[in-house]
Amino acid sequence: MTARIGLPAPDFTMDTVTFDNGFPLPKSLVDYRGKWLLLFFYPFDFSKVCPTEILSLNRRIKEFTDLNVEVLGVSGDSIHTHKAWMRSSEGIGPLSFPLASDYSKEATLA
């Protein structure tokens, strides 16, 4: 099933990681039931393409949570690369939302 405007989003399950919790945690679309989900895709970690947009989302996280909106970022990088990106001096730094690994490229191709 592919995403289509006006229809429910296709289900997914991807491993996620947060700055505070370095252990992979699987997340599925059903985990967000009853909430809005801002699901965004970006090219890859350590990229110069999207960090400003991701950091802007992070700065406004309270506004999203006040509106019952969860934020989830997705790239094709591994969980290990996500952790390194959030913790490295050349990385993006701590984020207040999880990053999901679509290492198999199933979600980005749907």
C-alpha distances in whole Angstrom, upper triangle without the diagonal:
4,7,9,13,14,11,10,9,6,9,11,14,16,20,22,26,28,32,33,31,31,29,26,24,20,18,15,14,16,19,19,19,22,22,20,19,20,17,18,18,21,22,24,27,31,29,32,29,27,30,32,28,27,31,31,28,30,33,32,30,33,32,28,29,31,29,27,24,23,22,20,21,18,20,19,23,24,25,28,28,27,30,32,31,32,35,37,39,37,34,33,34,34,30,30,26,24,23,20,20,16,19,16,15,11,10,12,11,7
4,6,10,12,10,10,8,6,10,11,15,16,20,21,25,27,30,32,31,30,29,26,24,21,19,16,14,17,19,19,19,22,21,19,17,17,15,16,15,18,20,22,25,28,27,29,26,24,27,29,25,25,28,28,26,28,31,30,28,31,30,26,27,30,27,25,23,22,21,19,19,16,18,18,21,23,24,28,27,26,29,31,29,30,34,35,37,35,32,30,33,32,29,28,25,23,21,19,19,15,18,16,14,11,9,10,9,5
4,7,9,8,8,6,6,10,11,15,16,20,21,24,26,29,31,30,30,29,25,24,21,18,15,13,16,18,17,17,19,18,16,14,14,12,13,14,17,19,21,24,27,26,27,24,23,25,26,23,22,26,26,23,25,28,26,25,28,26,23,24,27,24,22,19,19,18,17,17,15,17,18,21,23,24,28,27,25,28,30,29,29,33,34,36,34,31,29,31,30,27,26,23,21,20,18,18,16,19,18,15,12,10,10,10,7
4,6,6,8,7,9,13,15,18,20,24,24,27,29,32,34,33,33,32,29,27,24,21,18,15,18,20,19,18,20,19,17,16,16,14,15,16,20,21,24,27,30,28,30,26,25,27,28,24,24,28,27,24,27,30,28,27,29,27,24,26,27,24,23,20,21,20,19,19,18,20,21,25,27,28,31,30,28,31,34,32,32,36,37,39,37,34,31,33,33,29,29,25,24,23,21,22,20,23,21,18,16,14,14,13,10
4,6,8,9,11,15,17,21,22,25,25,28,29,32,34,34,34,34,30,28,26,23,20,17,19,21,19,18,19,18,15,15,15,14,16,17,20,22,25,28,31,29,30,26,24,27,27,24,24,27,26,23,26,28,26,25,27,25,22,24,25,22,21,19,20,19,19,20,20,22,23,27,29,29,33,32,29,33,35,32,32,36,38,39,37,34,32,33,33,29,28,25,25,24,23,24,22,25,24,21,19,16,16,16,13
4,7,9,12,15,18,21,23,27,27,30,30,33,35,34,35,35,32,29,26,23,20,16,18,20,18,17,17,17,15,15,16,16,18,20,23,26,28,31,34,32,33,29,27,30,30,26,26,29,27,25,27,29,27,26,27,25,22,24,25,21,20,19,20,20,20,22,22,24,26,29,31,31,35,34,31,34,37,35,34,38,40,42,40,36,34,35,34,30,29,26,26,26,24,26,24,27,26,24,21,18,19,19,16
4,6,9,12,15,19,21,24,25,28,29,32,34,33,34,33,29,27,24,21,17,14,15,18,16,15,16,16,14,15,16,15,18,19,23,25,28,30,33,32,33,30,28,30,30,27,26,29,28,25,28,30,28,26,28,26,23,24,25,22,20,19,19,20,20,21,21,23,25,28,29,29,33,33,30,33,36,34,34,37,39,41,39,36,33,35,34,30,29,25,25,24,23,24,22,25,24,22,19,16,18,18,14
4,6,9,12,15,18,21,22,25,26,30,31,30,30,29,26,23,20,17,14,10,11,14,13,11,13,13,12,12,14,13,16,18,22,24,26,28,32,31,32,29,27,29,29,26,25,28,27,24,26,28,26,24,26,24,21,21,23,20,18,16,17,17,17,19,19,21,23,26,27,27,31,30,28,30,33,32,31,35,37,39,38,34,32,33,31,27,26,23,22,22,20,22,20,23,22,20,18,15,17,17,14
4,6,9,12,15,18,19,22,23,27,28,27,27,26,23,21,18,14,11,8,10,13,12,11,14,13,12,10,12,10,13,14,18,21,23,25,28,27,29,26,24,26,27,23,22,25,25,21,23,26,24,22,24,23,20,21,23,20,18,16,15,15,14,16,15,18,19,22,23,23,27,27,24,27,30,28,28,31,33,36,34,31,28,30,28,25,24,20,19,18,16,18,16,20,19,17,14,11,13,14,11
4,7,10,13,16,18,21,23,27,28,27,27,25,22,20,16,14,10,8,10,13,13,13,16,16,15,13,14,12,14,15,19,21,22,25,28,27,29,27,25,27,28,25,23,27,27,24,25,28,27,25,27,26,22,23,26,23,21,18,17,17,15,16,15,17,18,21,22,22,26,26,24,26,29,28,28,31,33,36,34,31,29,30,29,26,25,21,19,18,16,17,14,18,16,15,11,9,12,12,9
4,7,10,14,15,19,21,25,26,24,24,22,19,16,13,10,7,5,7,10,11,11,15,15,14,13,15,12,15,16,19,21,22,24,28,27,30,27,25,27,28,25,23,27,27,23,25,28,26,24,26,26,22,22,25,23,20,18,16,16,14,16,14,17,17,20,20,20,24,24,22,25,28,27,27,30,32,35,33,30,28,29,27,24,23,20,18,17,14,15,13,16,15,14,11,9,13,14,11
4,7,10,12,16,18,22,23,21,21,19,15,13,10,8,5,6,9,10,11,13,16,16,15,13,14,11,14,14,17,19,19,21,25,25,27,25,23,24,26,24,21,25,25,22,23,27,25,23,25,25,22,22,25,23,20,18,15,15,12,13,12,14,14,16,16,16,20,21,19,21,24,23,23,27,29,32,30,27,25,26,25,22,21,17,15,14,11,11,10,13,12,12,9,7,11,12,10
4,7,9,13,16,20,21,18,18,16,12,10,6,5,4,7,9,10,12,14,17,17,17,14,16,13,15,15,17,19,19,20,24,24,27,26,23,24,27,24,22,24,26,22,23,26,26,23,25,26,22,22,25,24,21,19,16,15,12,13,12,13,14,15,14,14,17,18,17,19,22,22,22,24,27,30,29,25,24,25,23,21,20,16,13,13,9,10,9,12,11,12,10,9,12,14,13
4,6,10,13,17,18,16,15,13,9,8,5,6,7,9,12,11,13,16,19,18,18,15,15,12,13,13,15,16,16,16,20,21,24,23,21,21,24,22,19,22,24,21,20,24,24,21,24,25,22,22,25,24,21,19,15,14,11,11,9,11,11,12,11,10,14,15,13,15,18,18,18,21,23,26,25,22,21,22,20,18,18,14,11,10,6,6,6,9,10,10,10,9,12,14,14
4,7,11,14,15,12,11,9,6,5,4,6,9,12,14,13,15,18,21,20,20,16,17,14,15,14,16,17,16,15,19,20,24,23,21,21,24,22,19,21,23,21,20,24,24,21,24,25,22,22,25,25,22,20,16,15,11,11,10,11,11,11,9,7,11,12,11,12,15,16,16,18,20,24,23,20,19,19,18,16,16,13,10,8,6,6,8,9,11,13,13,12,14,17,17
4,7,10,12,10,9,8,5,5,6,7,10,12,15,12,14,17,20,18,18,15,15,13,13,13,15,16,15,14,17,19,22,21,19,18,21,19,16,18,20,17,16,20,20,18,20,22,19,19,22,22,20,17,13,12,9,9,9,11,12,11,9,7,10,11,9,10,13,13,13,15,18,21,21,17,16,16,14,12,13,10,6,5,4,6,9,11,14,14,15,14,15,18,19
4,7,8,6,6,6,5,6,9,10,13,16,18,15,16,20,22,20,20,17,16,15,15,15,16,17,15,13,16,18,21,21,18,17,20,19,15,16,19,17,15,19,20,17,19,22,19,19,22,23,21,18,14,13,10,10,11,12,13,12,10,6,9,10,7,7,11,11,10,12,15,18,18,15,14,13,11,10,11,9,5,6,7,8,12,13,16,17,18,17,18,21,22
4,5,5,6,8,8,9,12,12,15,17,19,16,16,20,22,19,19,16,16,15,16,16,16,18,16,14,16,18,21,21,18,16,18,18,14,14,17,15,12,16,17,14,16,19,17,16,20,21,19,17,13,12,10,11,12,14,16,14,13,10,11,12,9,8,11,11,8,10,14,17,17,14,12,11,8,7,7,6,5,6,9,11,15,17,20,20,21,19,20,24,24
4,6,7,10,11,12,15,16,19,21,23,19,20,23,25,22,22,19,19,18,18,18,18,19,17,14,15,18,20,21,18,15,18,18,14,14,17,15,12,15,17,14,17,20,18,18,21,23,21,19,16,14,13,13,15,16,18,16,14,11,12,12,9,7,10,10,6,7,11,14,15,12,11,8,5,6,7,8,8,9,12,14,18,19,22,23,24,23,23,27,28
4,6,9,11,12,15,16,20,22,23,19,20,23,25,22,23,21,20,20,20,21,21,23,20,18,19,22,24,24,22,19,21,21,17,17,19,18,14,17,18,16,17,20,19,18,21,23,21,20,17,16,15,16,18,19,21,19,17,13,14,15,12,10,13,13,10,10,14,16,18,15,14,11,8,9,9,10,10,12,14,17,20,21,25,25,26,25,26,29,30
4,6,8,9,12,14,17,20,21,18,19,22,24,22,23,20,21,20,20,21,21,23,20,18,20,22,25,25,23,21,23,23,19,19,22,20,17,19,21,18,20,23,21,19,23,24,22,20,17,16,15,16,17,18,20,17,15,11,12,14,12,9,12,14,11,12,15,18,20,17,16,14,11,11,11,11,9,11,13,15,18,19,22,23,24,23,24,28,28
4,6,9,12,14,18,21,22,19,21,24,26,24,25,22,22,20,21,20,20,21,18,16,18,21,23,24,22,20,23,23,19,19,22,21,18,21,23,20,22,25,23,22,26,27,25,23,19,18,16,16,16,17,18,15,12,9,9,11,9,7,10,12,10,10,13,17,18,15,15,14,12,12,13,13,10,11,12,13,17,17,20,22,23,22,23,26,27
4,6,10,13,16,19,20,18,20,23,25,24,25,22,22,21,21,21,21,22,20,18,20,23,26,26,24,23,26,25,21,22,25,23,21,24,25,22,24,27,24,23,27,28,25,23,20,18,16,17,16,17,18,15,12,9,9,13,11,9,13,15,13,14,17,20,21,18,18,17,15,15,15,14,11,12,12,13,16,16,19,21,22,21,23,26,26
4,7,9,13,16,18,15,17,21,23,22,23,20,20,18,19,18,19,20,18,17,19,22,25,25,23,22,25,24,20,22,24,22,20,24,25,22,24,26,24,22,26,27,24,22,18,17,14,14,14,15,15,13,10,7,9,12,10,10,13,15,14,15,18,22,22,19,19,18,16,15,16,14,10,10,9,9,13,13,15,17,18,17,19,22,23
4,6,10,13,14,12,14,17,20,19,20,17,18,17,18,18,20,21,19,19,22,24,27,26,24,23,26,24,21,22,24,21,20,23,24,20,22,24,22,20,24,24,21,19,16,15,13,14,14,15,16,15,13,10,12,15,13,13,16,17,16,18,21,24,24,21,20,19,17,16,15,13,9,10,9,10,13,14,16,18,18,17,19,22,22
4,7,10,11,10,12,15,18,18,18,16,17,15,17,17,19,21,19,19,23,24,27,26,24,24,26,24,21,23,25,22,21,25,25,21,23,25,22,21,24,24,21,19,15,15,12,14,13,15,15,15,13,11,14,16,14,15,18,19,18,20,23,27,26,23,22,22,20,18,17,14,11,11,9,10,11,13,14,16,15,14,17,19,19
4,7,8,6,9,12,15,14,15,12,14,12,14,15,18,20,19,19,23,24,27,25,23,23,25,23,19,22,23,20,19,23,22,19,21,22,19,18,21,21,17,15,12,12,10,12,11,14,15,16,15,13,16,18,15,16,20,20,19,21,24,27,27,23,22,22,19,17,16,12,10,10,8,10,12,14,15,16,15,13,16,18,17
4,5,5,8,10,13,13,14,11,14,12,15,16,19,21,21,22,25,26,28,27,24,24,26,24,21,24,25,21,21,25,24,20,22,23,19,19,22,21,17,15,13,13,11,13,13,15,16,18,17,16,19,20,18,20,23,23,22,25,27,30,30,26,24,25,23,20,18,15,12,13,10,12,12,15,15,16,14,12,15,17,15
4,5,6,7,11,10,11,9,11,10,13,15,18,21,22,23,26,26,29,26,24,24,26,23,21,23,24,20,21,24,22,20,21,21,18,17,20,18,15,13,11,12,11,13,13,16,18,19,19,18,22,23,20,22,25,24,24,27,29,32,31,27,25,26,24,20,19,15,14,14,12,14,14,17,17,17,14,12,15,17,14
4,5,5,9,10,11,11,14,13,17,19,22,25,25,26,30,30,32,30,27,28,29,26,24,26,26,23,23,26,24,21,22,23,19,18,20,19,15,14,13,14,13,16,17,20,21,23,22,21,24,25,23,24,28,27,26,29,32,35,34,30,28,28,26,22,20,17,16,17,15,17,17,20,20,20,17,15,18,20,18
4,6,9,9,11,10,13,13,16,18,21,24,24,24,28,29,31,29,26,26,27,25,22,24,24,21,20,23,22,19,20,20,17,15,18,17,13,13,10,12,12,15,16,19,21,22,21,19,22,24,21,22,25,25,23,26,29,32,32,28,26,25,23,20,17,14,13,15,13,16,17,20,21,21,19,16,19,22,20
4,6,6,7,7,10,11,14,17,20,23,24,24,28,28,30,28,24,24,25,22,20,22,22,18,18,21,19,16,17,17,14,13,15,14,10,9,8,10,10,14,15,19,21,22,22,20,24,24,21,23,26,25,23,26,29,32,31,28,25,25,22,19,16,13,13,15,14,17,18,21,22,21,19,16,19,21,19
4,5,8,9,13,13,17,20,23,26,27,28,31,31,33,31,27,28,29,25,23,25,25,21,22,24,22,19,19,19,16,15,16,14,11,11,10,13,14,17,18,22,24,26,25,24,27,28,25,26,30,29,27,30,33,35,35,31,29,29,26,22,20,17,17,18,17,20,21,24,24,24,21,18,21,23,20
4,7,9,13,15,19,22,25,28,29,30,33,33,34,32,29,29,29,26,24,26,25,21,22,24,21,18,18,18,14,13,14,12,9,10,11,14,15,19,21,24,27,28,28,26,30,30,27,28,32,31,29,32,35,37,36,33,30,29,27,23,20,18,18,20,20,23,24,27,28,27,25,22,24,26,23
4,6,10,12,16,19,22,26,27,27,30,30,31,29,25,25,25,22,20,22,21,17,18,20,17,15,15,14,11,10,11,9,6,6,7,10,12,16,18,22,25,26,26,24,28,28,25,26,29,28,26,29,32,34,33,30,26,26,23,20,17,15,16,18,18,21,22,26,26,25,24,20,22,25,22
4,7,9,13,16,19,23,24,25,28,27,28,26,22,23,23,19,18,20,19,15,16,18,15,13,14,13,9,10,11,8,6,5,6,9,11,14,16,20,23,25,25,24,27,27,24,25,28,26,25,28,31,32,32,28,25,25,23,19,16,14,15,17,17,20,21,24,25,24,22,19,20,22,20
4,6,9,13,16,19,21,21,24,24,25,23,19,20,20,17,15,17,17,13,14,17,15,12,14,13,10,10,13,11,9,5,5,6,7,10,13,16,19,21,22,20,24,23,20,22,25,23,22,25,27,29,28,25,22,22,20,16,14,11,12,13,13,17,17,21,22,20,19,15,17,19,18
4,6,10,13,17,18,19,22,21,22,19,16,17,17,13,12,14,13,10,12,15,12,11,13,12,9,11,13,11,10,7,6,5,6,8,11,14,18,19,21,20,23,22,18,21,23,21,20,23,25,27,26,22,19,20,18,15,13,11,12,12,13,16,16,20,21,19,19,15,15,18,17
4,7,10,14,15,16,20,19,20,18,14,16,17,13,12,15,15,11,13,16,15,13,16,16,12,14,17,15,14,10,8,6,5,6,7,11,14,16,17,17,20,19,16,19,21,19,18,22,24,26,25,21,18,20,18,15,14,11,11,10,10,13,13,16,18,15,15,11,12,15,14
4,7,10,12,14,17,15,17,14,11,13,14,11,9,13,13,10,13,16,15,14,17,17,14,16,19,17,17,13,11,8,6,5,6,9,12,14,16,16,19,18,15,18,20,17,17,21,22,24,22,19,16,18,17,14,15,12,11,10,10,12,12,15,17,14,15,11,10,14,14
4,7,9,11,14,13,15,12,10,12,14,11,10,14,15,13,15,18,18,17,21,20,17,19,23,21,20,16,14,11,9,6,5,6,9,11,14,15,17,15,13,17,18,16,16,20,21,23,21,17,15,18,18,15,16,13,12,10,9,10,10,13,14,11,13,10,8,11,12
4,6,8,11,9,11,8,7,9,12,10,9,12,14,13,14,17,18,18,21,21,19,21,24,23,23,19,17,13,11,7,6,5,8,10,13,14,16,14,12,16,16,13,15,18,19,20,18,15,13,16,17,15,17,14,13,10,11,11,11,13,15,12,14,12,10,13,15
4,7,10,7,10,8,8,10,13,12,12,15,17,16,17,20,21,21,25,25,23,25,28,27,26,23,20,17,14,11,9,6,7,9,12,15,16,13,12,16,16,13,16,19,18,20,17,15,14,17,19,17,19,17,16,12,12,12,11,12,14,11,14,13,10,13,16
4,7,6,9,9,9,10,13,13,12,15,17,17,17,20,22,21,25,26,23,25,29,28,27,23,21,17,14,11,9,6,6,6,10,12,13,9,9,13,12,10,13,15,15,17,14,12,12,15,16,16,18,16,15,11,11,10,10,11,14,12,15,14,12,15,18
4,5,9,9,9,9,12,13,11,13,16,16,16,19,21,20,24,25,23,24,28,28,27,23,21,17,14,11,10,8,9,7,9,10,11,7,7,10,9,6,9,12,11,13,11,8,8,11,13,13,16,15,13,10,11,11,12,12,16,15,18,17,15,18,21
4,7,9,9,8,12,14,12,13,16,17,17,19,22,21,25,26,25,26,30,30,29,26,23,20,18,14,14,11,12,10,12,13,13,9,9,11,9,6,10,11,10,11,8,6,8,11,14,14,18,17,16,13,15,14,16,16,19,18,21,20,19,22,24
4,5,7,7,11,12,11,13,16,17,17,19,21,22,25,26,25,27,30,30,29,26,23,20,18,14,13,11,12,11,14,16,16,12,12,14,13,10,12,15,13,14,10,9,10,13,16,16,19,18,18,15,16,15,16,16,19,18,21,20,17,20,23
4,6,6,9,11,11,12,14,16,17,18,21,22,25,26,25,27,30,30,30,26,24,21,19,16,16,14,16,15,18,19,19,15,15,17,16,12,14,16,15,14,11,10,10,14,17,17,20,20,19,17,19,19,19,20,23,21,24,22,20,23,25
4,6,8,9,10,12,13,15,16,18,20,21,24,24,23,26,28,28,28,24,23,19,18,14,14,13,15,15,18,19,20,16,16,18,17,14,16,19,17,18,14,13,12,16,18,17,20,19,19,16,18,18,18,19,22,19,22,20,17,20,22
4,6,5,6,9,10,11,12,14,16,17,20,20,19,22,24,24,24,21,19,15,14,11,12,11,14,14,17,18,19,16,14,17,17,13,14,17,17,17,14,12,10,14,15,14,16,16,16,14,15,16,17,18,21,19,21,19,16,19,21
4,5,5,6,8,10,10,12,14,15,19,19,18,21,23,23,24,20,19,15,14,11,13,13,15,15,17,17,18,15,13,15,14,11,11,14,14,14,11,9,7,10,12,11,14,14,15,13,16,17,18,19,23,21,23,21,19,22,24
4,6,5,6,9,10,10,13,14,18,18,17,20,22,22,23,20,19,16,16,13,15,16,19,18,21,21,22,18,16,18,18,14,14,17,17,16,14,12,9,12,14,12,15,15,17,16,18,20,21,23,26,24,26,23,21,25,26
4,5,5,6,9,10,11,12,16,15,15,18,20,20,20,17,16,13,13,11,13,14,18,18,20,20,22,19,16,19,19,15,15,18,19,19,17,14,11,14,14,12,14,14,15,14,17,18,20,22,24,22,24,21,19,22,23
4,5,5,6,9,10,11,14,15,14,16,19,19,19,15,14,10,10,8,11,12,16,15,18,17,18,16,13,15,16,12,12,15,16,17,15,12,9,11,11,9,11,10,11,11,13,16,17,19,22,20,22,19,18,21,22
4,5,5,6,9,10,13,14,14,16,18,19,19,17,15,12,13,11,14,15,19,18,20,19,20,17,14,16,16,13,11,14,15,15,14,11,8,9,9,8,10,11,13,13,16,18,20,22,25,24,25,23,21,25,26
4,5,5,6,9,12,12,12,15,16,17,18,15,15,12,14,13,16,17,21,21,23,22,23,21,18,19,20,16,15,18,19,19,18,15,11,13,13,11,11,12,15,15,18,21,22,25,27,25,27,24,22,26,27
4,6,5,6,10,10,9,11,14,14,15,12,11,8,10,10,14,16,19,20,21,20,22,20,17,18,20,16,15,18,20,20,19,16,12,13,12,9,9,9,12,13,16,18,20,23,25,23,24,21,20,24,24
4,5,5,9,10,10,11,14,15,15,13,11,9,11,11,14,16,20,19,21,19,20,19,15,16,18,15,12,15,17,18,17,14,11,10,9,6,6,7,11,12,15,18,20,23,26,24,26,23,22,26,26
4,6,8,9,10,12,13,15,16,14,14,12,14,14,18,20,24,23,24,22,24,22,19,19,20,17,15,17,19,19,19,16,13,12,11,9,9,11,14,16,19,22,24,27,30,28,29,26,25,29,29
4,6,5,7,9,10,11,13,11,12,11,14,14,18,21,24,24,26,24,26,24,21,21,23,20,18,20,22,22,22,19,16,15,14,11,10,11,15,16,19,23,25,27,30,28,29,26,25,29,29
4,5,5,6,9,10,11,9,9,8,11,13,17,19,23,23,24,22,24,23,19,19,22,19,16,19,22,22,22,19,16,15,13,9,7,8,12,14,17,21,23,26,28,27,27,24,24,28,27
4,5,5,6,9,10,9,10,11,14,16,20,23,27,26,27,25,27,26,22,22,25,22,19,22,25,25,25,22,19,18,15,12,9,11,15,17,20,24,26,29,31,30,30,27,27,31,30
4,6,5,6,9,9,10,11,15,17,21,24,27,28,29,27,29,28,24,25,27,24,22,25,27,27,27,24,21,20,18,15,12,13,17,19,21,25,27,30,32,30,30,27,27,30,30
4,5,5,6,5,7,8,12,14,18,21,24,25,26,24,27,26,22,23,25,23,21,24,26,27,27,24,20,20,17,14,11,11,14,16,18,22,23,27,29,27,27,23,24,27,26
4,5,5,5,6,9,12,15,19,22,26,26,26,24,27,26,22,23,26,24,21,24,27,28,28,25,21,20,17,14,11,10,14,17,19,22,24,27,29,28,28,24,25,29,27
4,6,7,10,12,16,19,22,26,29,30,30,28,30,30,26,27,29,27,24,27,30,31,31,28,24,23,20,17,14,14,17,20,22,26,28,31,33,32,31,28,28,32,30
4,5,9,11,15,18,21,25,28,29,30,28,31,30,26,27,30,28,25,28,31,32,32,29,25,25,22,19,16,15,18,20,22,26,27,30,32,30,29,26,27,29,28
4,7,10,13,17,20,23,27,27,28,26,29,29,25,26,29,27,25,27,30,32,32,28,25,24,21,18,15,13,16,18,20,23,25,28,30,28,27,24,25,28,26
4,7,10,13,16,20,23,24,25,23,26,26,22,23,26,24,22,25,28,29,29,25,22,22,19,16,13,11,13,15,17,20,21,25,26,25,24,21,21,25,23
4,7,10,13,17,20,21,21,19,22,22,18,20,23,21,19,22,25,27,26,23,19,19,17,13,10,8,10,12,13,17,18,22,23,22,22,18,19,23,21
4,7,10,14,17,18,19,17,20,19,15,17,20,18,16,19,22,24,23,19,16,16,14,11,9,6,7,9,11,14,16,19,21,20,20,16,17,20,20
4,7,10,13,14,15,14,17,16,13,15,18,16,14,18,20,22,22,18,15,16,14,11,10,6,6,6,7,11,12,15,17,16,16,13,14,17,17
4,7,11,11,13,12,15,14,10,13,15,13,13,16,18,20,19,15,13,14,13,10,11,8,7,5,6,9,10,13,16,14,15,12,12,16,16
4,7,8,10,10,14,12,10,13,15,13,14,17,19,21,19,16,14,16,16,13,14,11,9,6,5,6,7,10,12,10,11,9,9,12,13
4,5,8,10,12,10,9,13,14,12,14,17,18,20,18,15,14,16,17,15,17,14,11,8,7,6,6,8,10,9,11,9,8,12,14
4,7,9,12,10,10,13,14,13,15,18,19,21,19,16,16,19,19,18,20,17,14,10,8,6,4,5,7,6,9,9,8,11,13
4,7,8,6,7,10,11,10,13,15,15,18,16,14,14,16,17,16,19,16,13,10,8,6,7,6,9,9,12,12,12,14,17
4,5,5,6,9,10,11,13,14,15,19,17,15,15,17,17,17,19,16,13,10,8,5,7,6,9,11,13,14,14,17,19
4,5,5,6,9,10,11,12,14,18,17,14,15,15,15,14,16,14,10,8,7,6,9,9,12,13,15,15,16,19,20
4,5,5,6,9,10,11,12,15,15,13,14,14,15,15,18,16,13,11,11,9,12,11,14,16,18,19,19,22,24
4,5,5,6,9,10,10,13,12,10,12,13,14,14,17,16,13,10,11,9,12,11,14,15,18,18,18,20,23
4,5,5,6,9,10,13,12,9,10,10,11,11,13,12,9,7,8,8,11,11,15,15,18,17,17,20,22
4,5,5,6,8,12,12,9,10,10,10,11,13,13,10,9,11,11,14,14,18,19,21,20,20,24,25
4,5,5,5,9,9,7,9,9,11,12,16,15,13,12,14,13,16,15,19,20,23,22,22,25,27
4,6,5,8,7,4,6,7,9,10,14,14,12,10,13,13,16,15,19,19,22,21,20,24,26
4,6,9,9,6,5,4,5,7,11,11,10,10,13,14,17,17,21,21,24,22,22,25,27
4,7,8,6,8,6,7,10,13,14,14,13,16,16,20,20,24,24,26,25,25,28,30
4,5,5,8,7,10,13,16,17,16,15,18,18,21,20,24,25,27,26,26,29,31
4,5,8,8,11,14,18,19,19,18,21,21,24,24,27,27,30,29,28,31,34
4,7,8,12,14,18,19,19,17,20,20,22,22,26,25,28,27,26,29,31
4,6,9,11,15,15,15,14,16,17,19,19,23,22,25,24,23,26,28
4,7,8,12,13,13,12,15,16,19,19,23,22,25,23,22,25,27
4,6,10,12,12,12,16,17,20,21,25,24,27,25,24,28,29
4,7,9,10,11,15,17,20,21,25,25,26,24,24,28,29
4,6,7,9,12,15,18,20,23,23,24,22,22,26,26
4,7,10,13,16,19,22,25,24,25,22,23,26,27
4,7,10,13,16,19,21,21,21,19,19,23,23
4,6,10,13,15,18,18,18,16,17,21,21
4,7,10,12,15,15,16,14,14,18,18
4,6,9,12,11,12,10,12,15,16
4,5,8,9,10,10,10,14,15
4,5,5,7,6,7,10,11
4,5,8,9,10,11,14
4,5,8,9,10,12
4,6,5,6,9
4,6,5,6
4,5,5
4,6
4
